C-alpha cells in the first residue's frame, strides 16, 4: 500500500537550525579591533601601578609607545608595544614589547592575566653603563647580551627563569686601574628558581685576566643575594689587578690550587 505524501514529510528529520554564533563572534572581534585601534596609547597610563609613570605617548592602544617611563622616580627608558587582540577574549593581555634605555634594548613576548606575568624570547643588550639609573654602580662599563627563554612571576615572587646574561669588556674605575677585566656569564638553568622564589645561578668567566668560579644565591624573603666562590689571576694579568688580589689573599688566604675564596653579600 503506497505511503501518502503527508506521512513522508512527517518522517523526514527537521532541518537543523542555523547557528549564528560564528557570525556574532566575528562581529565582536571586529568591534574590539576597531576600539583598540581607535583608542589612544595614552589610555594605558590609567592602568599602571602608582610606582610607574609614563608620558610622551604616540600611536594607539593596539600599537603604541611611551617615550618616557619612570619607576620609583628613576628613568626607565621607553616602551613600544603591539597587542594581540584575540587574547583579550580569554581575559588575557598578550603583546610584543620593545624596551629601550639609551643604547640598551630588549624585545620579548609578554602575557598578563590574573595569575601573573609570563615573558618569553627575551633578547637584546647594550652598554651596561646605560642602566645606571636602574642600579648599575657608577664606574662600571661593559657590554651585556641578554637571552632568556622564560621569565614568570605571580606579581609577588619569581616563579621561573631560564636563560643567560653575558657581559664582555667589563671594566671598573676601582679595579686594576680601569683595565679590561674580560667577560662573564650568568646562567639560570631550568629549576634555578625554587617554590619560594629563591634563585640559584652560576657565574663564570668567559676569558680575561680573572679565572672566576662562583654561585649566586638570592633570597626572595630577605631580598639579598650572596656571591660565593673562588677567583684567581691568570698569567699576564695587569700588575694593578695582581697587586689587589695579593692584598685580598693576605686576608682570605689561598686554597691548594692557588684560588682565593670570596663571599660577597648585596641587597636589592
QUIJO-V152588 format. One record per pair of residues at least 4 apart in sequence whose C-alpha atoms are under 8 Angstrom apart, sorted by the first residue. I is the first residue (numbers start at 1). J is the second residue. If there is no record, write none. Layout:
((I & J) (I & J))
This chain:
((3 & 7) (3 & 8) (4 & 8) (5 & 9) (6 & 10) (7 & 11) (8 & 12) (20 & 24) (21 & 25) (22 & 26) (23 & 27) (24 & 28) (25 & 29) (26 & 30) (27 & 31) (28 & 32) (29 & 33) (29 & 86) (30 & 34) (31 & 35) (32 & 36) (32 & 85) (33 & 37) (33 & 85) (34 & 38) (35 & 39) (36 & 60) (36 & 61) (36 & 62) (37 & 60) (37 & 61) (37 & 62) (37 & 63) (38 & 60) (38 & 61) (39 & 43) (39 & 60) (39 & 61) (40 & 58) (40 & 59) (40 & 60) (40 & 61) (41 & 57) (41 & 58) (41 & 59) (41 & 60) (41 & 61) (41 & 62) (41 & 63) (41 & 64) (41 & 65) (41 & 66) (42 & 55) (42 & 57) (42 & 58) (42 & 60) (42 & 61) (42 & 66) (43 & 47) (43 & 61) (44 & 48) (44 & 61) (45 & 53) (45 & 54) (45 & 55) (48 & 52) (48 & 53) (51 & 71) (51 & 72) (51 & 73) (52 & 69) (52 & 70) (52 & 71) (52 & 72) (52 & 73) (53 & 69) (53 & 70) (53 & 71) (54 & 66) (54 & 67) (54 & 68) (54 & 69) (54 & 70) (55 & 66) (55 & 67) (55 & 68) (55 & 69) (56 & 66) (56 & 67) (56 & 68) (57 & 64) (57 & 65) (57 & 66) (57 & 67) (58 & 64) (58 & 65) (58 & 66) (58 & 67) (59 & 63) (59 & 64) (59 & 65) (60 & 64) (61 & 83) (62 & 81) (62 & 82) (62 & 83) (62 & 84) (62 & 85) (63 & 80) (63 & 81) (63 & 82) (63 & 83) (64 & 80) (64 & 81) (64 & 82) (65 & 78) (65 & 79) (65 & 80) (65 & 81) (66 & 78) (66 & 79) (66 & 80) (67 & 77) (67 & 78) (67 & 79) (68 & 75) (68 & 76) (68 & 77) (68 & 78) (68 & 79) (69 & 75) (69 & 76) (69 & 77) (69 & 78) (69 & 79) (70 & 74) (70 & 75) (70 & 76) (70 & 77) (71 & 75) (71 & 76) (74 & 133) (74 & 134) (75 & 133) (75 & 134) (76 & 101) (76 & 133) (76 & 134) (77 & 99) (77 & 100) (77 & 101) (77 & 102) (78 & 99) (78 & 100) (78 & 101) (79 & 97) (79 & 98) (79 & 99) (79 & 100) (80 & 97) (80 & 98) (80 & 99) (81 & 95) (81 & 96) (81 & 97) (81 & 98) (82 & 95) (82 & 96) (82 & 97) (83 & 93) (83 & 94) (83 & 95) (83 & 96) (84 & 88) (84 & 93) (84 & 94) (84 & 95) (85 & 89) (85 & 94) (86 & 90) (87 & 91) (87 & 92) (87 & 93) (87 & 94) (88 & 92) (88 & 93) (88 & 94) (91 & 113) (92 & 111) (92 & 112) (92 & 113) (92 & 114) (93 & 111) (93 & 112) (93 & 113) (94 & 109) (94 & 110) (94 & 111) (94 & 112) (95 & 109) (95 & 110) (95 & 111) (96 & 107) (96 & 108) (96 & 109) (96 & 110) (97 & 107) (97 & 108) (97 & 109) (97 & 110) (98 & 105) (98 & 106) (98 & 107) (98 & 108) (99 & 105) (99 & 106) (99 & 107) (100 & 104) (100 & 105) (100 & 106) (101 & 105) (101 & 130) (101 & 131) (102 & 130) (103 & 126) (103 & 127) (103 & 130) (104 & 124) (104 & 125) (104 & 126) (104 & 127) (104 & 128) (104 & 130) (104 & 131) (105 & 124) (105 & 125) (105 & 126) (106 & 122) (106 & 123) (106 & 124) (106 & 125) (106 & 146) (107 & 121) (107 & 122) (107 & 123) (107 & 124) (108 & 119) (108 & 120) (108 & 121) (108 & 122) (108 & 123) (109 & 119) (109 & 120) (109 & 121) (109 & 122) (110 & 117) (110 & 118) (110 & 119) (110 & 120) (111 & 117) (111 & 118) (111 & 119) (112 & 116) (112 & 117) (112 & 118) (113 & 117) (115 & 154) (115 & 155) (116 & 152) (116 & 153) (116 & 154) (116 & 155) (117 & 152) (117 & 153) (117 & 154) (117 & 155) (118 & 150) (118 & 151) (118 & 152) (118 & 153) (119 & 150) (119 & 151) (119 & 152) (120 & 148) (120 & 149) (120 & 150) (120 & 151) (121 & 147) (121 & 148) (121 & 149) (121 & 150) (122 & 146) (122 & 147) (122 & 148) (122 & 149) (122 & 150) (123 & 145) (123 & 146) (123 & 147) (123 & 148) (124 & 145) (124 & 146) (124 & 147) (125 & 143) (125 & 144) (125 & 145) (125 & 146) (126 & 130) (126 & 143) (126 & 144) (126 & 145) (127 & 131) (127 & 141) (127 & 142) (127 & 143) (127 & 144) (128 & 132) (128 & 136) (128 & 140) (128 & 141) (128 & 142) (128 & 143) (128 & 144) (129 & 136) (129 & 138) (129 & 139) (129 & 140) (129 & 141) (129 & 142) (131 & 135) (131 & 136) (132 & 136) (132 & 137) (132 & 138) (136 & 140) (139 & 171) (139 & 172) (139 & 173) (139 & 174) (140 & 170) (140 & 171) (140 & 172) (140 & 173) (141 & 169) (141 & 170) (141 & 171) (141 & 172) (142 & 167) (142 & 168) (142 & 169) (142 & 170) (142 & 171) (143 & 167) (143 & 168) (143 & 169) (143 & 170) (144 & 165) (144 & 166) (144 & 167) (144 & 168) (145 & 165) (145 & 166) (145 & 167) (146 & 163) (146 & 164) (146 & 165) (146 & 166) (147 & 163) (147 & 164) (147 & 165) (148 & 161) (148 & 162) (148 & 163) (148 & 164) (149 & 161) (149 & 162) (149 & 163) (150 & 160) (150 & 161) (150 & 162) (150 & 163) (151 & 158) (151 & 159) (151 & 160) (151 & 161) (151 & 162) (152 & 158) (152 & 159) (152 & 160) (152 & 161) (153 & 157) (153 & 158) (153 & 159) (153 & 160) (154 & 158) (154 & 159) (157 & 196) (157 & 197) (157 & 220) (158 & 193) (158 & 197) (158 & 198) (159 & 193) (159 & 194) (159 & 195) (159 & 197) (160 & 190) (160 & 191) (160 & 192) (160 & 193) (160 & 194) (161 & 188) (161 & 189) (161 & 190) (161 & 191) (161 & 192) (161 & 193) (162 & 187) (162 & 188) (162 & 189) (162 & 190) (162 & 192) (163 & 187) (163 & 188) (163 & 189) (164 & 185) (164 & 186) (164 & 187) (164 & 188) (165 & 185) (165 & 186) (165 & 187) (166 & 183) (166 & 184) (166 & 185) (166 & 186) (167 & 183) (167 & 184) (167 & 185) (168 & 182) (168 & 183) (168 & 184) (169 & 180) (169 & 181) (169 & 182) (169 & 183) (170 & 180) (170 & 181) (170 & 182) (170 & 183) (171 & 175) (171 & 178) (171 & 179) (171 & 180) (171 & 181) (171 & 182) (172 & 176) (172 & 177) (172 & 178) (172 & 179) (173 & 177) (173 & 178) (174 & 178) (175 & 179) (175 & 240) (175 & 241) (175 & 244) (176 & 238) (176 & 239) (176 & 240) (176 & 241) (176 & 242) (176 & 244) (177 & 240) (177 & 241) (179 & 238) (180 & 208) (181 & 208) (181 & 209) (181 & 210) (182 & 205) (182 & 206) (182 & 207) (182 & 208) (182 & 209) (182 & 210) (183 & 205) (183 & 206) (183 & 207) (183 & 208) (184 & 203) (184 & 204) (184 & 205) (184 & 206) (184 & 207) (185 & 203) (185 & 204) (185 & 205) (185 & 206) (186 & 201) (186 & 202) (186 & 203) (186 & 204) (187 & 201) (187 & 202) (187 & 203) (188 & 192) (188 & 200) (188 & 201) (188 & 202) (189 & 201) (192 & 199) (192 & 200) (192 & 201) (193 & 197) (193 & 198) (193 & 199) (193 & 200) (194 & 198) (194 & 199) (196 & 220) (197 & 219) (197 & 220) (198 & 217) (198 & 218) (198 & 219) (198 & 220) (199 & 216) (199 & 217) (199 & 218) (199 & 219) (199 & 220) (200 & 215) (200 & 216) (200 & 217) (200 & 218) (201 & 215) (201 & 216) (201 & 217) (202 & 214) (202 & 215) (202 & 216) (203 & 212) (203 & 213) (203 & 214) (203 & 215) (203 & 216) (204 & 211) (204 & 212) (204 & 213) (204 & 214) (205 & 210) (205 & 211) (205 & 212) (205 & 213) (207 & 211) (208 & 234) (209 & 233) (209 & 234) (209 & 235) (209 & 236) (209 & 237) (209 & 238) (210 & 231) (210 & 232) (210 & 233) (210 & 234) (210 & 237) (211 & 231) (211 & 232) (211 & 233) (211 & 234) (212 & 229) (212 & 230) (212 & 231) (212 & 232) (213 & 229) (213 & 230) (213 & 231) (214 & 227) (214 & 228) (214 & 229) (214 & 230) (215 & 227) (215 & 228) (215 & 229) (216 & 225) (216 & 226) (216 & 227) (216 & 228) (217 & 225) (217 & 226) (217 & 227) (218 & 223) (218 & 224) (218 & 225) (218 & 226) (219 & 223) (219 & 224) (219 & 225) (220 & 224) (223 & 267) (223 & 268) (224 & 265) (224 & 266) (224 & 267) (224 & 268) (225 & 265) (225 & 266) (225 & 267) (225 & 268) (226 & 263) (226 & 264) (226 & 265) (226 & 266) (227 & 262) (227 & 263) (227 & 264) (227 & 265) (228 & 261) (228 & 262) (228 & 263) (228 & 264) (229 & 261) (229 & 262) (229 & 263) (230 & 259) (230 & 260) (230 & 261) (230 & 262) (231 & 259) (231 & 260) (231 & 261) (231 & 262) (232 & 245) (232 & 258) (232 & 259) (232 & 260) (233 & 237) (233 & 241) (233 & 242) (233 & 245) (237 & 241) (237 & 242) (238 & 242) (239 & 243) (240 & 244) (241 & 245) (242 & 246) (243 & 247) (244 & 248) (245 & 249) (246 & 250) (247 & 251) (248 & 252) (248 & 253) (248 & 260) (249 & 253) (249 & 254) (249 & 260) (252 & 260) (252 & 261) (252 & 262) (253 & 260) (253 & 261) (254 & 258) (254 & 259) (254 & 260) (254 & 261) (255 & 259) (255 & 260) (255 & 261))
